[in-house]
């Protein structure tokens, strides 16, 4: 491939990648943060792990 043609294709591809990255950044910023959803998800996972964990033997006090 001719060097100038290769360079032109590289510039087109780089511009497409930059445009895709900009679209991704805009979509991500529009989505906003989800701290409540994350905290709720973590709490549900912890509860599920506690429910599936083997029970500990209880010590009888006399």
N, C-alpha and C positions, 0 to 999 in steps of 0.2 A: 504494500500500500504506500502511496506517495506520502511523504512526511507532512505536507500541508493538509492533505485530506484527513490523515490520521489526527492531526492537531484540531482540525475543524470538528471532527466527530467527538473528540475528547471534550471540547468546549460545549457542544450541544448536550452531551451526557452529563457533564458537570452542572450545567444550568438546570437540567431536569432534576438532578439530585437535590440541588438547592431549593427548587420549587417544592419538591416533595417534603423536604425537611421543614420548610416554612409552613406548609399546610398542616403538618403534624404538630408543630409548635402552637399554631393557632387553635387547632382542635383541642389540644391538651389544656391550654389556658382557658378556653371556653368551658371546659368540663368542670373546672374548679377543684378544690380540694375536698376530700371525703374523710375528715378525721372521725366523725361519728360513725360512719359506715365501717371504717377500719377498726375502731374500738369495739363495735358490736360484733364484728366478725371474729376478732381475737377472743372476746369473751365467750362466744359460742364454741369456738374450738377448744378453749380451756375446759368448758363444761363437758363437752363431748369426750375429751381425754380423761377427765375424772370419772365419767360414767363407765368408760371402757377399761379403766385400770383395774387390776385384780384387787379384791378387797383385802384389807389388812386384818390380821387376826386381832380380836379384841381381848383385852386383859381383864379378867374378872377380879373385882376388888372384894375381899371378904372381911 
